């Protein structure tokens, strides 16, 4: 058991690092098996751990300990099944209404569609899946579409994905920021930049743009990546917001950090992703220790923060008690909302 598990892990690791889609179906199949094996073993271990808690790690209910652990195994296998079902389901639409102070009446009802953590190029997350997500978004005819990082894996093919991404359109435009998976690295092809540029999608890099006479959109490079260089994240946030007009401001930041600094700078709404809400329960409890704002909506000193659970998945196509989402946000002017 240990030998076969170790071998599968090594095969997965080598396929992940050196293979990817470029080496054909066998490598992809091994990667799929490795990822789903890891997710499944994790959940089975959770079942066993709960069983051990019940029987006091063997010190209680000694006569029925084997039966309790068998039930723990069965519980783990049920979780594995549910996680696969939920992981293969399309993301749900999460709706929000956000009052933006200073928003003029003519912009009341503006609809912002947010997708985060697409992870296109991950196992079973390709162009067909992306086309279906674009259909979901365009069906609501949003005024603005934002893509909040971790968009494309390095195995993605720009020639295949540019025509798909060109289908995204909105009256106020389509904008994106980089996530940690999209970060520029020496010697590595900038697949994300190529796809976005080819599709005519504006990549916002530590700057702001005016969407209308009375609405500003700002964006920063991923804070998870910049934390490796002390002070860079703070500098990038300052660059993204400096000298902007005193108009309502939406900030795109893949990682939901520096929220207090953004609120203090006068940002009205911050849109983030990155956390996946842990993706597979109970991993979310561990993720929360590093990312306190893990999913849903928060008020940060008068600024609204919305953290997406992620539209796609990273690693196994598994989710447990945390479905994927596309966020649909309706902006409201204060007087109209009364």
C-alpha positions as CSV (number, residue, x, y, z in Angstrom):
1,X,0.0,0.0,0.0
2,X,2.7,2.4,1.0
3,X,4.9,1.4,-2.0
4,X,2.1,1.9,-4.5
5,X,1.1,5.2,-2.9
6,X,4.6,6.5,-3.1
7,X,5.0,5.4,-6.7
8,X,1.7,7.1,-7.7
9,X,2.8,10.3,-5.9
10,X,6.1,10.3,-7.8
11,X,4.4,9.7,-11.1
12,X,2.0,12.5,-10.4
13,X,4.8,14.8,-9.4
14,X,7.0,14.1,-12.4
15,X,4.0,14.5,-14.7
16,X,3.0,17.7,-13.1
17,X,6.5,19.3,-13.2
18,X,7.8,18.0,-16.5
19,X,4.7,16.9,-18.4
20,X,1.4,18.7,-18.6
21,X,-0.8,18.5,-21.6
22,X,2.1,18.8,-24.1
23,X,3.2,15.1,-23.6
24,X,-0.2,13.6,-24.4
25,X,-3.0,11.7,-22.9
26,X,-1.0,9.3,-20.7
27,X,0.7,12.1,-18.7
28,X,-2.6,13.9,-18.3
29,X,-4.3,10.6,-17.1
30,X,-1.5,10.1,-14.6
31,X,-1.9,13.7,-13.4
32,X,-5.7,13.3,-13.0
33,X,-5.2,10.0,-11.1
34,X,-2.6,11.6,-8.8
35,X,-4.6,14.7,-8.0
36,X,-7.8,12.8,-7.3
37,X,-5.9,10.2,-5.4
38,X,-4.5,12.9,-3.1
39,X,-7.9,14.5,-2.6
40,X,-9.6,11.2,-1.9
41,X,-6.9,10.0,0.6
42,X,-7.3,13.3,2.4
43,X,-11.0,12.8,2.9
44,X,-10.7,9.1,3.8
45,X,-8.1,10.2,6.4
46,X,-10.7,12.7,7.8
47,X,-13.2,9.8,8.1
48,X,-10.7,7.7,10.0
49,X,-9.7,10.7,12.2
50,X,-13.3,11.3,13.2
51,X,-13.7,7.6,14.0
52,X,-10.6,7.7,16.2
53,X,-11.9,10.7,18.0
54,X,-15.2,8.8,18.8
55,X,-13.3,5.8,20.1
56,X,-10.7,7.8,22.0
57,X,-7.9,6.6,19.7
58,X,-8.5,3.1,20.8
59,X,-8.9,3.7,24.5
60,X,-12.7,3.8,24.4
61,X,-15.2,1.3,23.0
62,X,-12.5,-1.2,22.5
63,X,-15.0,-4.0,21.5
64,X,-16.5,-1.9,18.8
65,X,-13.4,0.1,17.7
66,X,-13.1,-1.9,14.5
67,X,-16.7,-1.3,13.6
68,X,-16.4,2.5,14.4
69,X,-13.3,2.7,12.2
70,X,-15.2,0.9,9.4
71,X,-17.9,3.4,9.7
72,X,-15.2,6.1,9.5
73,X,-13.9,4.6,6.3
74,X,-17.5,4.5,4.9
75,X,-18.0,8.1,5.9
76,X,-14.7,9.1,4.1
77,X,-15.7,7.3,0.9
78,X,-19.1,9.1,1.0
79,X,-17.3,12.4,1.3
80,X,-15.1,11.4,-1.7
81,X,-18.2,10.7,-3.8
82,X,-19.9,14.0,-2.8
83,X,-16.7,16.0,-3.4
84,X,-16.4,14.6,-7.0
85,X,-20.1,15.4,-7.7
86,X,-19.8,18.9,-6.4
87,X,-16.5,19.5,-8.2
88,X,-18.0,18.6,-11.5
89,X,-21.0,20.8,-11.1
90,X,-21.0,24.2,-12.8
91,X,-20.4,27.2,-10.6
92,X,-23.4,28.9,-9.0
93,X,-24.3,32.5,-9.4
94,X,-23.8,34.5,-6.2
95,X,-25.6,37.9,-6.2
96,X,-24.8,41.0,-4.2
97,X,-26.2,44.5,-4.0
98,X,-23.6,47.0,-2.9
99,X,-24.4,50.6,-2.0
100,X,-21.5,52.8,-3.3
101,X,-21.3,56.2,-1.7
102,X,-21.0,58.9,-4.3
103,X,-22.3,56.7,-7.1
104,X,-24.5,58.9,-9.4
105,X,-28.1,58.0,-10.1
106,X,-27.4,57.2,-13.7
107,X,-25.0,54.4,-12.6
108,X,-27.5,52.9,-10.2
109,X,-28.2,49.3,-11.3
110,X,-24.7,48.8,-12.9
111,X,-24.0,45.1,-13.0
112,X,-20.5,43.8,-12.4
113,X,-19.7,40.2,-13.2
114,X,-16.7,38.7,-11.4
115,X,-14.9,35.5,-12.2
116,X,-11.8,34.5,-10.2
117,X,-9.5,31.4,-10.1
118,X,-10.5,30.0,-13.5
119,X,-7.3,28.0,-13.6
120,X,-7.8,27.2,-17.3
121,X,-5.3,24.5,-18.2
122,X,-5.9,22.5,-15.0
123,X,-7.1,18.9,-15.4
124,X,-10.6,18.8,-17.0
125,X,-10.8,22.7,-17.1
126,X,-10.3,23.6,-20.7
127,X,-11.9,25.5,-23.5
128,X,-15.2,23.7,-23.4
129,X,-15.5,24.4,-19.7
130,X,-14.5,28.0,-20.3
131,X,-17.1,28.5,-23.1
132,X,-19.8,27.3,-20.7
133,X,-18.7,29.8,-18.1
134,X,-18.8,32.6,-20.6
135,X,-22.3,31.6,-21.6
136,X,-23.3,31.9,-17.9
137,X,-21.8,35.3,-17.6
138,X,-23.1,36.8,-20.9
139,X,-26.6,35.6,-20.2
140,X,-26.9,38.3,-17.5
141,X,-25.7,41.0,-19.9
142,X,-23.4,42.6,-17.3
143,X,-22.2,46.2,-17.7
144,X,-18.6,45.3,-16.6
145,X,-16.7,42.0,-16.4
146,X,-13.7,41.6,-14.2
147,X,-11.3,38.6,-14.0
148,X,-9.6,38.5,-10.6
149,X,-6.5,36.4,-11.1
150,X,-5.3,32.8,-11.5
151,X,-6.8,32.7,-14.9
152,X,-4.5,30.5,-17.0
153,X,-2.0,27.8,-16.2
154,X,1.2,27.6,-18.2
155,X,0.0,24.6,-20.2
156,X,-2.8,26.8,-21.7
157,X,-2.6,27.3,-25.5
158,X,-3.1,31.0,-26.5
159,X,-4.1,29.9,-30.0
160,X,-7.0,27.9,-28.7
161,X,-8.1,30.2,-25.9
162,X,-7.9,33.7,-27.5
163,X,-11.0,33.1,-29.7
164,X,-12.9,31.8,-26.6
165,X,-12.0,34.8,-24.5
166,X,-12.9,37.2,-27.3
167,X,-16.5,36.2,-26.6
168,X,-16.4,38.2,-23.3
169,X,-17.9,41.6,-23.8
170,X,-19.6,44.3,-21.7
171,X,-20.4,48.0,-22.3
172,X,-17.9,49.2,-19.7
173,X,-15.3,46.7,-20.8
174,X,-13.5,43.5,-19.6
175,X,-10.6,43.9,-17.2
176,X,-8.2,41.6,-15.4
177,X,-5.5,41.4,-12.8
178,X,-2.8,38.8,-12.3
179,X,-3.0,36.1,-9.6
180,X,-0.1,34.1,-8.2
181,X,-0.5,31.5,-11.0
182,X,-0.3,34.4,-13.5
183,X,2.8,36.1,-12.0
184,X,5.6,36.9,-14.4
185,X,8.7,34.7,-13.8
186,X,12.1,34.8,-15.4
187,X,12.4,32.4,-18.3
188,X,8.7,31.5,-18.3
189,X,6.3,32.4,-21.1
190,X,3.7,34.9,-20.2
191,X,0.7,32.8,-21.3
192,X,-1.8,34.9,-19.4
193,X,-0.6,38.2,-20.9
194,X,-0.7,36.7,-24.4
195,X,-4.2,35.4,-24.1
196,X,-5.6,38.6,-22.5
197,X,-3.8,40.8,-25.1
198,X,-5.0,38.7,-28.0
199,X,-8.6,38.8,-26.7
200,X,-8.5,42.6,-26.2
201,X,-8.9,42.3,-22.4
202,X,-7.3,45.1,-20.4
203,X,-4.8,43.9,-17.9
204,X,-4.5,46.4,-15.0
205,X,-1.1,46.4,-13.5
206,X,-0.8,48.6,-10.3
207,X,-2.8,51.4,-11.9
208,X,-6.3,52.8,-12.2
209,X,-8.5,53.6,-15.1
210,X,-11.7,55.6,-15.5
211,X,-14.7,53.5,-16.5
212,X,-17.0,56.5,-16.7
213,X,-16.8,60.1,-15.7
214,X,-17.8,59.0,-12.1
215,X,-16.4,55.5,-11.7
216,X,-12.8,54.3,-11.2
217,X,-11.4,50.8,-11.5
218,X,-8.0,50.0,-10.0
219,X,-6.0,46.8,-9.9
220,X,-2.8,45.5,-8.4
221,X,-0.5,42.5,-9.0
222,X,-1.0,39.6,-6.7
223,X,-0.1,40.2,-3.1
224,X,0.8,36.6,-2.5
225,X,3.6,36.9,-5.0
226,X,4.8,40.3,-4.0
227,X,5.1,39.3,-0.3
228,X,8.4,37.6,-1.1
229,X,9.8,41.1,-1.6
230,X,9.1,43.1,1.6
231,X,7.3,46.4,0.9
232,X,6.4,45.6,-2.7
233,X,2.8,44.9,-2.1
234,X,2.3,48.2,-0.1
235,X,4.1,50.1,-2.9
236,X,2.0,48.5,-5.6
237,X,-1.2,49.3,-3.8
238,X,-0.2,53.0,-3.4
239,X,0.8,53.1,-7.1
240,X,-2.6,51.7,-8.0
241,X,-4.6,54.3,-6.1
242,X,-2.4,57.4,-6.2
243,X,-3.7,60.6,-7.9
244,X,-7.0,59.1,-8.9
245,X,-10.0,61.4,-9.0
246,X,-12.3,61.5,-6.0
247,X,-14.8,59.2,-7.6
248,X,-16.2,55.9,-6.4
249,X,-13.5,53.3,-6.7
250,X,-13.5,49.5,-7.3
251,X,-10.2,47.7,-6.5
252,X,-9.3,44.3,-8.0
253,X,-6.8,42.3,-5.9
254,X,-6.5,38.6,-6.3
255,X,-5.5,38.0,-2.7
256,X,-7.7,39.5,0.0
257,X,-4.9,41.2,1.9
258,X,-4.2,44.9,2.8
259,X,-8.0,45.4,3.1
260,X,-7.6,48.0,5.9
261,X,-5.0,50.0,3.8
262,X,-7.4,49.9,0.8
263,X,-10.3,51.1,2.9
264,X,-8.2,53.9,4.4
265,X,-7.2,55.0,0.9
266,X,-10.9,55.5,0.0
267,X,-11.7,52.3,-2.0
268,X,-15.4,51.7,-2.0
269,X,-15.4,48.0,-3.1
270,X,-12.6,45.4,-3.3
271,X,-13.0,42.2,-5.3
272,X,-10.8,39.2,-4.6
273,X,-10.4,35.5,-4.9
274,X,-7.5,33.1,-4.3
275,X,-8.8,31.2,-1.2
276,X,-11.3,28.9,-3.0
277,X,-12.8,28.8,0.5
278,X,-10.5,25.9,1.1
279,X,-12.1,24.0,-1.9
280,X,-12.3,20.7,0.1
281,X,-13.7,20.7,3.6
282,X,-12.2,20.7,6.2
283,X,-9.2,22.3,4.6
284,X,-11.0,25.7,4.7
285,X,-10.2,25.8,8.5
286,X,-6.5,25.7,7.8
287,X,-6.8,28.3,4.9
288,X,-8.7,30.7,7.3
289,X,-5.6,30.9,9.5
290,X,-3.8,32.7,6.7
291,X,-6.7,34.4,5.0
292,X,-9.2,35.6,7.6
293,X,-11.5,36.9,4.8
294,X,-11.9,33.5,3.1
295,X,-15.2,33.9,1.2
296,X,-18.4,35.9,0.8
297,X,-18.9,39.5,1.8
298,X,-17.4,41.7,4.5
299,X,-17.5,45.3,5.6
300,X,-14.0,46.7,6.2
301,X,-14.3,50.2,7.7
302,X,-17.0,51.2,5.3
303,X,-15.5,49.4,2.3
304,X,-17.3,46.3,0.9
305,X,-15.0,43.3,0.3
306,X,-16.3,40.4,-1.7
307,X,-14.1,37.3,-1.8
308,X,-15.0,34.7,-4.5
309,X,-14.8,31.0,-3.7
310,X,-13.4,30.6,-7.2
311,X,-15.0,29.8,-10.5
312,X,-12.8,26.9,-11.3
313,X,-10.7,24.4,-9.3
314,X,-7.1,23.9,-8.7
315,X,-5.7,20.4,-8.6
316,X,-8.5,17.8,-8.4
317,X,-11.9,18.6,-9.8
318,X,-13.3,18.2,-6.3
319,X,-15.2,20.5,-4.0
320,X,-16.8,19.7,-0.7
321,X,-19.4,22.0,0.9
322,X,-17.9,24.9,-1.1
323,X,-19.3,25.2,-4.6
324,X,-17.6,27.3,-7.4
325,X,-19.1,30.7,-8.1
326,X,-19.6,33.5,-10.5
327,X,-20.3,36.7,-8.6
328,X,-22.9,39.1,-10.0
329,X,-22.8,42.5,-8.2
330,X,-25.3,45.2,-8.6
331,X,-24.1,48.7,-7.7
332,X,-26.6,51.0,-6.0
333,X,-26.5,54.7,-5.5
334,X,-27.3,55.7,-1.9
335,X,-30.4,57.9,-2.6
336,X,-31.9,55.3,-4.9
337,X,-31.4,52.5,-2.4
338,X,-33.5,54.1,0.3
